[in-house]
Amino acid sequence: MKQNPDANFWRELNGNRVYMTKQQYRTIKGQAAKGNILDARKGLKKIMMRRNIK
């Protein structure tokens, strides 16, 4: 069974929630909810790089 790319992003976002501030999480979540998954993924990647995670 093939995974939906959006579902993978939500799983990744929730898994990295502990590494983000509340405001960062809410911003990324809001972008994704509006349909900007690519921008939200880019923001998540940038946050994780700044925090030296992954």
All heavy atoms as atom14 arrays in JSON, in Angstrom:
{
  "sequence": "MKQNPDANFWRELNGNRVYMTKQQYRTIKGQAAKGNILDARKGLKKIMMRRNIK",
  "atom14_mask": [
    [1, 1, 1, 1, 1, 1, 1, 1, 0, 0, 0, 0, 0, 0],
    [1, 1, 1, 1, 1, 1, 1, 1, 1, 0, 0, 0, 0, 0],
    [1, 1, 1, 1, 1, 1, 1, 1, 1, 0, 0, 0, 0, 0],
    [1, 1, 1, 1, 1, 1, 1, 1, 0, 0, 0, 0, 0, 0],
    [1, 1, 1, 1, 1, 1, 1, 0, 0, 0, 0, 0, 0, 0],
    [1, 1, 1, 1, 1, 1, 1, 1, 0, 0, 0, 0, 0, 0],
    [1, 1, 1, 1, 1, 0, 0, 0, 0, 0, 0, 0, 0, 0],
    [1, 1, 1, 1, 1, 1, 1, 1, 0, 0, 0, 0, 0, 0],
    [1, 1, 1, 1, 1, 1, 1, 1, 1, 1, 1, 0, 0, 0],
    [1, 1, 1, 1, 1, 1, 1, 1, 1, 1, 1, 1, 1, 1],
    [1, 1, 1, 1, 1, 1, 1, 1, 1, 1, 1, 0, 0, 0],
    [1, 1, 1, 1, 1, 1, 1, 1, 1, 0, 0, 0, 0, 0],
    [1, 1, 1, 1, 1, 1, 1, 1, 0, 0, 0, 0, 0, 0],
    [1, 1, 1, 1, 1, 1, 1, 1, 0, 0, 0, 0, 0, 0],
    [1, 1, 1, 1, 0, 0, 0, 0, 0, 0, 0, 0, 0, 0],
    [1, 1, 1, 1, 1, 1, 1, 1, 0, 0, 0, 0, 0, 0],
    [1, 1, 1, 1, 1, 1, 1, 1, 1, 1, 1, 0, 0, 0],
    [1, 1, 1, 1, 1, 1, 1, 0, 0, 0, 0, 0, 0, 0],
    [1, 1, 1, 1, 1, 1, 1, 1, 1, 1, 1, 1, 0, 0],
    [1, 1, 1, 1, 1, 1, 1, 1, 0, 0, 0, 0, 0, 0],
    [1, 1, 1, 1, 1, 1, 1, 0, 0, 0, 0, 0, 0, 0],
    [1, 1, 1, 1, 1, 1, 1, 1, 1, 0, 0, 0, 0, 0],
    [1, 1, 1, 1, 1, 1, 1, 1, 1, 0, 0, 0, 0, 0],
    [1, 1, 1, 1, 1, 1, 1, 1, 1, 0, 0, 0, 0, 0],
    [1, 1, 1, 1, 1, 1, 1, 1, 1, 1, 1, 1, 0, 0],
    [1, 1, 1, 1, 1, 1, 1, 1, 1, 1, 1, 0, 0, 0],
    [1, 1, 1, 1, 1, 1, 1, 0, 0, 0, 0, 0, 0, 0],
    [1, 1, 1, 1, 1, 1, 1, 1, 0, 0, 0, 0, 0, 0],
    [1, 1, 1, 1, 1, 1, 1, 1, 1, 0, 0, 0, 0, 0],
    [1, 1, 1, 1, 0, 0, 0, 0, 0, 0, 0, 0, 0, 0],
    [1, 1, 1, 1, 1, 1, 1, 1, 1, 0, 0, 0, 0, 0],
    [1, 1, 1, 1, 1, 0, 0, 0, 0, 0, 0, 0, 0, 0],
    [1, 1, 1, 1, 1, 0, 0, 0, 0, 0, 0, 0, 0, 0],
    [1, 1, 1, 1, 1, 1, 1, 1, 1, 0, 0, 0, 0, 0],
    [1, 1, 1, 1, 0, 0, 0, 0, 0, 0, 0, 0, 0, 0],
    [1, 1, 1, 1, 1, 1, 1, 1, 0, 0, 0, 0, 0, 0],
    [1, 1, 1, 1, 1, 1, 1, 1, 0, 0, 0, 0, 0, 0],
    [1, 1, 1, 1, 1, 1, 1, 1, 0, 0, 0, 0, 0, 0],
    [1, 1, 1, 1, 1, 1, 1, 1, 0, 0, 0, 0, 0, 0],
    [1, 1, 1, 1, 1, 0, 0, 0, 0, 0, 0, 0, 0, 0],
    [1, 1, 1, 1, 1, 1, 1, 1, 1, 1, 1, 0, 0, 0],
    [1, 1, 1, 1, 1, 1, 1, 1, 1, 0, 0, 0, 0, 0],
    [1, 1, 1, 1, 0, 0, 0, 0, 0, 0, 0, 0, 0, 0],
    [1, 1, 1, 1, 1, 1, 1, 1, 0, 0, 0, 0, 0, 0],
    [1, 1, 1, 1, 1, 1, 1, 1, 1, 0, 0, 0, 0, 0],
    [1, 1, 1, 1, 1, 1, 1, 1, 1, 0, 0, 0, 0, 0],
    [1, 1, 1, 1, 1, 1, 1, 1, 0, 0, 0, 0, 0, 0],
    [1, 1, 1, 1, 1, 1, 1, 1, 0, 0, 0, 0, 0, 0],
    [1, 1, 1, 1, 1, 1, 1, 1, 0, 0, 0, 0, 0, 0],
    [1, 1, 1, 1, 1, 1, 1, 1, 1, 1, 1, 0, 0, 0],
    [1, 1, 1, 1, 1, 1, 1, 1, 1, 1, 1, 0, 0, 0],
    [1, 1, 1, 1, 1, 1, 1, 1, 0, 0, 0, 0, 0, 0],
    [1, 1, 1, 1, 1, 1, 1, 1, 0, 0, 0, 0, 0, 0],
    [1, 1, 1, 1, 1, 1, 1, 1, 1, 0, 0, 0, 0, 0]
  ],
  "atom14_positions": [
    [[0.84, -1.18, 0.0], [0.0, 0.0, 0.0], [0.88, 1.24, 0.0], [1.79, 1.37, 0.8], [-0.88, -0.02, 1.24], [-1.9, 1.04, 1.27], [-3.06, 0.61, 2.58], [-4.05, 2.02, 2.54], [0.0, 0.0, 0.0], [0.0, 0.0, 0.0], [0.0, 0.0, 0.0], [0.0, 0.0, 0.0], [0.0, 0.0, 0.0], [0.0, 0.0, 0.0]],
    [[0.62, 2.15, -0.92], [1.45, 3.33, -1.09], [1.02, 4.43, -0.12], [-0.17, 4.66, 0.09], [1.32, 3.82, -2.53], [2.48, 4.63, -2.98], [2.47, 4.8, -4.47], [3.77, 5.41, -4.9], [3.83, 5.6, -6.32], [0.0, 0.0, 0.0], [0.0, 0.0, 0.0], [0.0, 0.0, 0.0], [0.0, 0.0, 0.0], [0.0, 0.0, 0.0]],
    [[2.01, 5.12, 0.45], [1.74, 6.19, 1.41], [1.49, 7.51, 0.69], [2.14, 7.82, -0.31], [2.95, 6.36, 2.35], [3.15, 5.24, 3.31], [2.23, 5.36, 4.5], [1.79, 6.43, 4.86], [1.91, 4.23, 5.08], [0.0, 0.0, 0.0], [0.0, 0.0, 0.0], [0.0, 0.0, 0.0], [0.0, 0.0, 0.0], [0.0, 0.0, 0.0]],
    [[0.58, 8.29, 1.23], [0.32, 9.64, 0.74], [1.46, 10.55, 1.19], [1.81, 10.55, 2.37], [-1.03, 10.11, 1.31], [-1.43, 11.46, 0.8], [-0.72, 12.11, 0.05], [-2.6, 11.89, 1.22], [0.0, 0.0, 0.0], [0.0, 0.0, 0.0], [0.0, 0.0, 0.0], [0.0, 0.0, 0.0], [0.0, 0.0, 0.0], [0.0, 0.0, 0.0]],
    [[2.05, 11.34, 0.28], [3.15, 12.23, 0.69], [2.73, 13.22, 1.79], [3.52, 13.55, 2.65], [3.52, 12.97, -0.59], [2.96, 12.18, -1.7], [1.81, 11.39, -1.15], [0.0, 0.0, 0.0], [0.0, 0.0, 0.0], [0.0, 0.0, 0.0], [0.0, 0.0, 0.0], [0.0, 0.0, 0.0], [0.0, 0.0, 0.0], [0.0, 0.0, 0.0]],
    [[1.48, 13.66, 1.75], [1.0, 14.58, 2.79], [0.95, 13.88, 4.14], [1.31, 14.47, 5.16], [-0.39, 15.11, 2.44], [-0.37, 16.0, 1.2], [0.73, 16.36, 0.74], [-1.46, 16.33, 0.69], [0.0, 0.0, 0.0], [0.0, 0.0, 0.0], [0.0, 0.0, 0.0], [0.0, 0.0, 0.0], [0.0, 0.0, 0.0], [0.0, 0.0, 0.0]],
    [[0.56, 12.64, 4.16], [0.5, 11.88, 5.41], [1.91, 11.7, 5.97], [2.12, 11.78, 7.19], [-0.16, 10.53, 5.19], [0.0, 0.0, 0.0], [0.0, 0.0, 0.0], [0.0, 0.0, 0.0], [0.0, 0.0, 0.0], [0.0, 0.0, 0.0], [0.0, 0.0, 0.0], [0.0, 0.0, 0.0], [0.0, 0.0, 0.0], [0.0, 0.0, 0.0]],
    [[2.87, 11.48, 5.09], [4.26, 11.36, 5.55], [4.75, 12.65, 6.17], [5.46, 12.64, 7.17], [5.18, 10.97, 4.38], [4.97, 9.55, 3.94], [4.49, 8.73, 4.7], [5.32, 9.27, 2.7], [0.0, 0.0, 0.0], [0.0, 0.0, 0.0], [0.0, 0.0, 0.0], [0.0, 0.0, 0.0], [0.0, 0.0, 0.0], [0.0, 0.0, 0.0]],
    [[4.37, 13.79, 5.58], [4.78, 15.07, 6.14], [4.19, 15.28, 7.53], [4.88, 15.7, 8.44], [4.36, 16.24, 5.23], [4.56, 17.56, 5.91], [5.83, 18.09, 6.03], [3.5, 18.24, 6.47], [6.03, 19.3, 6.69], [3.7, 19.44, 7.13], [4.97, 19.97, 7.24], [0.0, 0.0, 0.0], [0.0, 0.0, 0.0], [0.0, 0.0, 0.0]],
    [[2.9, 14.98, 7.7], [2.25, 15.16, 9.01], [2.91, 14.28, 10.06], [3.12, 14.69, 11.2], [0.76, 14.87, 8.93], [0.0, 15.94, 8.21], [-0.54, 15.86, 6.97], [-0.27, 17.26, 8.68], [-1.14, 17.05, 6.64], [-1.0, 17.93, 7.67], [0.02, 17.95, 9.85], [-1.42, 19.24, 7.8], [-0.41, 19.26, 9.99], [-1.12, 19.9, 8.98]],
    [[3.29, 13.07, 9.68], [3.96, 12.15, 10.59], [5.34, 12.71, 10.98], [5.73, 12.69, 12.15], [4.1, 10.78, 9.94], [4.39, 9.67, 10.91], [4.28, 8.29, 10.28], [2.9, 7.99, 9.89], [2.48, 7.83, 8.62], [3.32, 7.92, 7.62], [1.23, 7.55, 8.35], [0.0, 0.0, 0.0], [0.0, 0.0, 0.0], [0.0, 0.0, 0.0]],
    [[6.04, 13.24, 9.99], [7.35, 13.84, 10.24], [7.23, 15.08, 11.14], [8.03, 15.27, 12.05], [7.99, 14.22, 8.91], [9.37, 14.79, 9.02], [9.95, 15.16, 7.65], [9.37, 14.77, 6.62], [10.98, 15.84, 7.64], [0.0, 0.0, 0.0], [0.0, 0.0, 0.0], [0.0, 0.0, 0.0], [0.0, 0.0, 0.0], [0.0, 0.0, 0.0]],
    [[6.23, 15.9, 10.87], [6.01, 17.11, 11.68], [5.73, 16.75, 13.12], [6.33, 17.31, 14.04], [4.86, 17.93, 11.1], [4.49, 19.2, 11.86], [5.66, 20.18, 11.87], [3.26, 19.84, 11.25], [0.0, 0.0, 0.0], [0.0, 0.0, 0.0], [0.0, 0.0, 0.0], [0.0, 0.0, 0.0], [0.0, 0.0, 0.0], [0.0, 0.0, 0.0]],
    [[4.85, 15.8, 13.35], [4.52, 15.41, 14.72], [5.7, 14.74, 15.42], [5.86, 14.89, 16.63], [3.29, 14.5, 14.73], [2.03, 15.25, 14.41], [1.9, 16.41, 14.76], [1.1, 14.6, 13.73], [0.0, 0.0, 0.0], [0.0, 0.0, 0.0], [0.0, 0.0, 0.0], [0.0, 0.0, 0.0], [0.0, 0.0, 0.0], [0.0, 0.0, 0.0]],
    [[6.52, 14.04, 14.68], [7.69, 13.4, 15.27], [8.75, 14.4, 15.71], [9.5, 14.16, 16.64], [0.0, 0.0, 0.0], [0.0, 0.0, 0.0], [0.0, 0.0, 0.0], [0.0, 0.0, 0.0], [0.0, 0.0, 0.0], [0.0, 0.0, 0.0], [0.0, 0.0, 0.0], [0.0, 0.0, 0.0], [0.0, 0.0, 0.0], [0.0, 0.0, 0.0]],
    [[8.81, 15.53, 15.03], [9.82, 16.54, 15.34], [9.27, 17.67, 16.21], [9.97, 18.65, 16.45], [10.39, 17.14, 14.05], [11.26, 16.16, 13.32], [12.09, 15.5, 13.92], [11.06, 16.04, 12.03], [0.0, 0.0, 0.0], [0.0, 0.0, 0.0], [0.0, 0.0, 0.0], [0.0, 0.0, 0.0], [0.0, 0.0, 0.0], [0.0, 0.0, 0.0]],
    [[8.07, 17.52, 16.67], [7.42, 18.56, 17.45], [8.2, 18.93, 18.71], [8.25, 20.09, 19.1], [6.0, 18.1, 17.83], [5.2, 19.13, 18.53], [3.81, 18.61, 18.78], [2.97, 19.66, 19.34], [1.69, 19.55, 19.58], [1.08, 18.42, 19.31], [1.02, 20.54, 20.09], [0.0, 0.0, 0.0], [0.0, 0.0, 0.0], [0.0, 0.0, 0.0]],
    [[8.82, 17.96, 19.33], [9.55, 18.2, 20.58], [10.77, 19.09, 20.37], [11.28, 19.67, 21.33], [9.96, 16.88, 21.27], [8.75, 16.09, 21.69], [10.86, 16.06, 20.37], [0.0, 0.0, 0.0], [0.0, 0.0, 0.0], [0.0, 0.0, 0.0], [0.0, 0.0, 0.0], [0.0, 0.0, 0.0], [0.0, 0.0, 0.0], [0.0, 0.0, 0.0]],
    [[11.26, 19.2, 19.14], [12.44, 20.0, 18.84], [12.11, 21.44, 18.45], [13.02, 22.22, 18.19], [13.25, 19.36, 17.71], [13.66, 17.94, 18.02], [13.17, 16.88, 17.28], [14.52, 17.66, 19.07], [13.54, 15.58, 17.56], [14.9, 16.37, 19.37], [14.4, 15.34, 18.61], [14.77, 14.05, 18.9], [0.0, 0.0, 0.0], [0.0, 0.0, 0.0]],
    [[10.83, 21.78, 18.38], [10.41, 23.1, 17.94], [9.73, 23.85, 19.07], [9.18, 23.24, 19.99], [9.42, 22.98, 16.78], [9.99, 22.36, 15.54], [8.87, 22.44, 14.16], [7.74, 21.12, 14.55], [0.0, 0.0, 0.0], [0.0, 0.0, 0.0], [0.0, 0.0, 0.0], [0.0, 0.0, 0.0], [0.0, 0.0, 0.0], [0.0, 0.0, 0.0]],
    [[9.76, 25.19, 18.94], [8.98, 25.98, 19.87], [7.51, 25.86, 19.48], [7.17, 25.41, 18.38], [9.39, 27.46, 19.83], [9.09, 27.98, 18.53], [10.86, 27.64, 20.14], [0.0, 0.0, 0.0], [0.0, 0.0, 0.0], [0.0, 0.0, 0.0], [0.0, 0.0, 0.0], [0.0, 0.0, 0.0], [0.0, 0.0, 0.0], [0.0, 0.0, 0.0]],
    [[6.65, 26.27, 20.38], [5.22, 26.19, 20.11], [4.84, 27.02, 18.87], [4.05, 26.59, 18.04], [4.44, 26.67, 21.33], [2.96, 26.51, 21.23], [2.28, 26.89, 22.53], [0.8, 26.63, 22.45], [0.13, 26.94, 23.73], [0.0, 0.0, 0.0], [0.0, 0.0, 0.0], [0.0, 0.0, 0.0], [0.0, 0.0, 0.0], [0.0, 0.0, 0.0]],
    [[5.44, 28.2, 18.77], [5.12, 29.07, 17.64], [5.62, 28.49, 16.33], [4.93, 28.58, 15.3], [5.71, 30.46, 17.85], [5.26, 31.46, 16.8], [3.75, 31.63, 16.78], [3.13, 31.82, 17.81], [3.15, 31.54, 15.6], [0.0, 0.0, 0.0], [0.0, 0.0, 0.0], [0.0, 0.0, 0.0], [0.0, 0.0, 0.0], [0.0, 0.0, 0.0]],
    [[6.8, 27.89, 16.32], [7.32, 27.28, 15.1], [6.4, 26.15, 14.65], [6.07, 26.04, 13.46], [8.72, 26.72, 15.33], [9.79, 27.77, 15.44], [11.12, 27.21, 15.87], [11.19, 26.22, 16.61], [12.19, 27.84, 15.43], [0.0, 0.0, 0.0], [0.0, 0.0, 0.0], [0.0, 0.0, 0.0], [0.0, 0.0, 0.0], [0.0, 0.0, 0.0]],
    [[5.96, 25.33, 15.6], [5.07, 24.22, 15.27], [3.77, 24.73, 14.68], [3.29, 24.23, 13.67], [4.8, 23.37, 16.51], [3.81, 22.26, 16.26], [4.17, 21.12, 15.57], [2.48, 22.39, 16.69], [3.25, 20.11, 15.32], [1.56, 21.39, 16.43], [1.95, 20.25, 15.74], [1.04, 19.27, 15.47], [0.0, 0.0, 0.0], [0.0, 0.0, 0.0]],
    [[3.2, 25.74, 15.31], [1.92, 26.27, 14.85], [2.03, 26.91, 13.47], [1.12, 26.8, 12.65], [1.38, 27.28, 15.86], [0.98, 26.61, 17.16], [0.56, 27.6, 18.2], [-0.75, 28.13, 17.82], [-1.36, 29.11, 18.46], [-0.78, 29.69, 19.5], [-2.55, 29.53, 18.09], [0.0, 0.0, 0.0], [0.0, 0.0, 0.0], [0.0, 0.0, 0.0]],
    [[3.16, 27.56, 13.19], [3.37, 28.17, 11.88], [3.46, 27.12, 10.79], [2.79, 27.21, 9.76], [4.65, 29.03, 11.9], [4.5, 30.05, 12.87], [4.92, 29.65, 10.54], [0.0, 0.0, 0.0], [0.0, 0.0, 0.0], [0.0, 0.0, 0.0], [0.0, 0.0, 0.0], [0.0, 0.0, 0.0], [0.0, 0.0, 0.0], [0.0, 0.0, 0.0]],
    [[4.28, 26.1, 11.01], [4.46, 25.03, 10.02], [3.14, 24.28, 9.83], [2.74, 23.97, 8.7], [5.59, 24.07, 10.44], [6.92, 24.82, 10.58], [5.72, 22.93, 9.45], [7.43, 25.45, 9.31], [0.0, 0.0, 0.0], [0.0, 0.0, 0.0], [0.0, 0.0, 0.0], [0.0, 0.0, 0.0], [0.0, 0.0, 0.0], [0.0, 0.0, 0.0]],
    [[2.46, 24.0, 10.91], [1.17, 23.31, 10.84], [0.15, 24.13, 10.05], [-0.59, 23.59, 9.22], [0.66, 23.06, 12.26], [-0.64, 22.34, 12.33], [-1.07, 22.18, 13.78], [-2.51, 21.73, 13.88], [-2.98, 21.75, 15.25], [0.0, 0.0, 0.0], [0.0, 0.0, 0.0], [0.0, 0.0, 0.0], [0.0, 0.0, 0.0], [0.0, 0.0, 0.0]],
    [[0.14, 25.44, 10.26], [-0.78, 26.31, 9.54], [-0.5, 26.34, 8.05], [-1.42, 26.32, 7.24], [0.0, 0.0, 0.0], [0.0, 0.0, 0.0], [0.0, 0.0, 0.0], [0.0, 0.0, 0.0], [0.0, 0.0, 0.0], [0.0, 0.0, 0.0], [0.0, 0.0, 0.0], [0.0, 0.0, 0.0], [0.0, 0.0, 0.0], [0.0, 0.0, 0.0]],
    [[0.77, 26.39, 7.69], [1.14, 26.38, 6.28], [0.66, 25.09, 5.62], [0.1, 25.11, 4.53], [2.65, 26.48, 6.11], [3.22, 27.85, 6.34], [4.72, 27.87, 6.15], [5.4, 26.89, 6.41], [5.23, 29.01, 5.73], [0.0, 0.0, 0.0], [0.0, 0.0, 0.0], [0.0, 0.0, 0.0], [0.0, 0.0, 0.0], [0.0, 0.0, 0.0]],
    [[0.89, 23.98, 6.29], [0.51, 22.68, 5.73], [-1.01, 22.56, 5.63], [-1.53, 22.03, 4.65], [1.07, 21.56, 6.58], [0.0, 0.0, 0.0], [0.0, 0.0, 0.0], [0.0, 0.0, 0.0], [0.0, 0.0, 0.0], [0.0, 0.0, 0.0], [0.0, 0.0, 0.0], [0.0, 0.0, 0.0], [0.0, 0.0, 0.0], [0.0, 0.0, 0.0]],
    [[-1.72, 23.06, 6.62], [-3.18, 22.97, 6.62], [-3.78, 23.78, 5.47], [-4.82, 23.41, 4.92], [-3.74, 23.45, 7.95], [0.0, 0.0, 0.0], [0.0, 0.0, 0.0], [0.0, 0.0, 0.0], [0.0, 0.0, 0.0], [0.0, 0.0, 0.0], [0.0, 0.0, 0.0], [0.0, 0.0, 0.0], [0.0, 0.0, 0.0], [0.0, 0.0, 0.0]],
    [[-3.13, 24.87, 5.11], [-3.61, 25.7, 3.99], [-3.26, 25.11, 2.63], [-3.7, 25.61, 1.61], [-3.02, 27.11, 4.08], [-3.56, 27.92, 5.21], [-4.96, 28.36, 4.93], [-5.46, 29.26, 6.03], [-6.78, 29.77, 5.77], [0.0, 0.0, 0.0], [0.0, 0.0, 0.0], [0.0, 0.0, 0.0], [0.0, 0.0, 0.0], [0.0, 0.0, 0.0]],
    [[-2.44, 24.06, 2.62], [-2.11, 23.39, 1.37], [-0.71, 23.65, 0.87], [-0.33, 23.17, -0.19], [0.0, 0.0, 0.0], [0.0, 0.0, 0.0], [0.0, 0.0, 0.0], [0.0, 0.0, 0.0], [0.0, 0.0, 0.0], [0.0, 0.0, 0.0], [0.0, 0.0, 0.0], [0.0, 0.0, 0.0], [0.0, 0.0, 0.0], [0.0, 0.0, 0.0]],
    [[0.07, 24.43, 1.6], [1.44, 24.73, 1.19], [2.4, 23.71, 1.79], [3.29, 24.06, 2.57], [1.83, 26.14, 1.64], [1.01, 27.2, 0.97], [0.56, 27.03, -0.14], [0.8, 28.31, 1.66], [0.0, 0.0, 0.0], [0.0, 0.0, 0.0], [0.0, 0.0, 0.0], [0.0, 0.0, 0.0], [0.0, 0.0, 0.0], [0.0, 0.0, 0.0]],
    [[2.23, 22.46, 1.4], [3.05, 21.38, 1.96], [4.53, 21.58, 1.62], [5.39, 21.38, 2.47], [2.57, 20.0, 1.47], [1.14, 19.73, 1.94], [3.5, 18.9, 1.93], [0.99, 19.5, 3.41], [0.0, 0.0, 0.0], [0.0, 0.0, 0.0], [0.0, 0.0, 0.0], [0.0, 0.0, 0.0], [0.0, 0.0, 0.0], [0.0, 0.0, 0.0]],
    [[4.82, 22.01, 0.41], [6.22, 22.2, 0.02], [6.88, 23.29, 0.85], [8.02, 23.13, 1.31], [6.32, 22.54, -1.47], [5.9, 21.43, -2.43], [5.98, 21.91, -3.87], [6.78, 20.21, -2.24], [0.0, 0.0, 0.0], [0.0, 0.0, 0.0], [0.0, 0.0, 0.0], [0.0, 0.0, 0.0], [0.0, 0.0, 0.0], [0.0, 0.0, 0.0]],
    [[6.17, 24.4, 1.07], [6.73, 25.47, 1.9], [6.86, 25.04, 3.35], [7.84, 25.38, 4.03], [5.86, 26.72, 1.81], [5.88, 27.34, 0.42], [6.87, 27.13, -0.31], [4.9, 28.03, 0.06], [0.0, 0.0, 0.0], [0.0, 0.0, 0.0], [0.0, 0.0, 0.0], [0.0, 0.0, 0.0], [0.0, 0.0, 0.0], [0.0, 0.0, 0.0]],
    [[5.9, 24.29, 3.83], [5.95, 23.81, 5.21], [7.11, 22.83, 5.4], [7.83, 22.88, 6.4], [4.63, 23.13, 5.58], [0.0, 0.0, 0.0], [0.0, 0.0, 0.0], [0.0, 0.0, 0.0], [0.0, 0.0, 0.0], [0.0, 0.0, 0.0], [0.0, 0.0, 0.0], [0.0, 0.0, 0.0], [0.0, 0.0, 0.0], [0.0, 0.0, 0.0]],
    [[7.32, 21.97, 4.42], [8.43, 21.02, 4.48], [9.77, 21.76, 4.46], [10.69, 21.42, 5.2], [8.36, 20.04, 3.31], [9.3, 18.87, 3.43], [9.15, 17.91, 2.27], [7.85, 17.29, 2.17], [7.46, 16.2, 2.85], [8.29, 15.63, 3.68], [6.26, 15.7, 2.68], [0.0, 0.0, 0.0], [0.0, 0.0, 0.0], [0.0, 0.0, 0.0]],
    [[9.85, 22.82, 3.65], [11.06, 23.62, 3.59], [11.33, 24.3, 4.93], [12.46, 24.32, 5.42], [10.92, 24.67, 2.49], [12.13, 25.54, 2.29], [11.88, 26.53, 1.16], [13.05, 27.47, 1.0], [12.79, 28.46, -0.06], [0.0, 0.0, 0.0], [0.0, 0.0, 0.0], [0.0, 0.0, 0.0], [0.0, 0.0, 0.0], [0.0, 0.0, 0.0]],
    [[10.29, 24.84, 5.55], [10.43, 25.48, 6.85], [10.84, 24.49, 7.92], [11.69, 24.79, 8.77], [0.0, 0.0, 0.0], [0.0, 0.0, 0.0], [0.0, 0.0, 0.0], [0.0, 0.0, 0.0], [0.0, 0.0, 0.0], [0.0, 0.0, 0.0], [0.0, 0.0, 0.0], [0.0, 0.0, 0.0], [0.0, 0.0, 0.0], [0.0, 0.0, 0.0]],
    [[10.25, 23.3, 7.9], [10.59, 22.27, 8.87], [12.06, 21.86, 8.73], [12.78, 21.73, 9.72], [9.68, 21.05, 8.7], [9.95, 19.86, 9.62], [9.77, 20.26, 11.08], [9.01, 18.72, 9.26], [0.0, 0.0, 0.0], [0.0, 0.0, 0.0], [0.0, 0.0, 0.0], [0.0, 0.0, 0.0], [0.0, 0.0, 0.0], [0.0, 0.0, 0.0]],
    [[12.49, 21.71, 7.49], [13.89, 21.35, 7.23], [14.83, 22.43, 7.75], [15.86, 22.14, 8.36], [14.09, 21.15, 5.73], [15.47, 20.72, 5.35], [15.59, 20.5, 3.85], [17.01, 20.16, 3.47], [17.16, 20.02, 2.02], [0.0, 0.0, 0.0], [0.0, 0.0, 0.0], [0.0, 0.0, 0.0], [0.0, 0.0, 0.0], [0.0, 0.0, 0.0]],
    [[14.48, 23.7, 7.53], [15.31, 24.81, 7.99], [15.4, 24.84, 9.51], [16.47, 25.04, 10.08], [14.73, 26.12, 7.48], [15.6, 27.32, 7.77], [15.02, 28.57, 7.17], [15.36, 28.63, 5.71], [15.05, 29.95, 5.11], [0.0, 0.0, 0.0], [0.0, 0.0, 0.0], [0.0, 0.0, 0.0], [0.0, 0.0, 0.0], [0.0, 0.0, 0.0]],
    [[14.28, 24.61, 10.18], [14.27, 24.58, 11.65], [15.16, 23.45, 12.16], [15.95, 23.64, 13.08], [12.84, 24.43, 12.19], [12.04, 25.69, 11.94], [12.85, 24.09, 13.68], [10.55, 25.54, 12.18], [0.0, 0.0, 0.0], [0.0, 0.0, 0.0], [0.0, 0.0, 0.0], [0.0, 0.0, 0.0], [0.0, 0.0, 0.0], [0.0, 0.0, 0.0]],
    [[15.04, 22.29, 11.55], [15.83, 21.15, 12.0], [17.33, 21.38, 11.74], [18.16, 20.99, 12.56], [15.37, 19.86, 11.31], [13.99, 19.39, 11.69], [13.8, 19.07, 13.43], [12.75, 20.43, 13.91], [0.0, 0.0, 0.0], [0.0, 0.0, 0.0], [0.0, 0.0, 0.0], [0.0, 0.0, 0.0], [0.0, 0.0, 0.0], [0.0, 0.0, 0.0]],
    [[17.67, 22.02, 10.65], [19.07, 22.31, 10.38], [19.62, 23.32, 11.38], [20.76, 23.2, 11.83], [19.25, 22.82, 8.95], [19.04, 21.72, 7.91], [19.5, 22.2, 6.27], [21.25, 22.32, 6.46], [0.0, 0.0, 0.0], [0.0, 0.0, 0.0], [0.0, 0.0, 0.0], [0.0, 0.0, 0.0], [0.0, 0.0, 0.0], [0.0, 0.0, 0.0]],
    [[18.84, 24.31, 11.73], [19.27, 25.3, 12.72], [19.49, 24.68, 14.09], [20.34, 25.1, 14.85], [18.25, 26.41, 12.83], [18.25, 27.37, 11.68], [17.25, 28.46, 11.89], [17.24, 29.37, 10.76], [16.28, 30.21, 10.5], [15.23, 30.29, 11.3], [16.34, 31.01, 9.46], [0.0, 0.0, 0.0], [0.0, 0.0, 0.0], [0.0, 0.0, 0.0]],
    [[18.7, 23.68, 14.41], [18.82, 23.0, 15.69], [19.78, 21.82, 15.65], [19.91, 21.09, 16.62], [17.44, 22.52, 16.15], [16.46, 23.64, 16.29], [15.79, 23.57, 17.59], [14.92, 24.74, 17.71], [14.53, 25.21, 18.86], [14.87, 24.6, 19.95], [13.77, 26.26, 18.92], [0.0, 0.0, 0.0], [0.0, 0.0, 0.0], [0.0, 0.0, 0.0]],
    [[20.42, 21.61, 14.51], [21.38, 20.51, 14.31], [20.76, 19.15, 14.56], [21.35, 18.28, 15.21], [22.63, 20.69, 15.18], [23.45, 21.87, 14.73], [23.54, 22.14, 13.55], [24.03, 22.57, 15.68], [0.0, 0.0, 0.0], [0.0, 0.0, 0.0], [0.0, 0.0, 0.0], [0.0, 0.0, 0.0], [0.0, 0.0, 0.0], [0.0, 0.0, 0.0]],
    [[19.57, 18.96, 14.04], [18.87, 17.69, 14.16], [18.69, 17.14, 12.74], [18.18, 17.82, 11.87], [17.5, 17.86, 14.85], [17.73, 18.42, 16.24], [16.75, 16.55, 14.89], [16.5, 18.93, 16.89], [0.0, 0.0, 0.0], [0.0, 0.0, 0.0], [0.0, 0.0, 0.0], [0.0, 0.0, 0.0], [0.0, 0.0, 0.0], [0.0, 0.0, 0.0]],
    [[19.12, 15.91, 12.52], [19.06, 15.23, 11.22], [20.05, 15.82, 10.29], [20.21, 16.57, 9.61], [17.65, 15.22, 10.65], [16.75, 14.32, 11.4], [15.45, 14.19, 10.69], [14.52, 13.32, 11.49], [13.26, 13.17, 10.91], [0.0, 0.0, 0.0], [0.0, 0.0, 0.0], [0.0, 0.0, 0.0], [0.0, 0.0, 0.0], [0.0, 0.0, 0.0]]
  ]
}
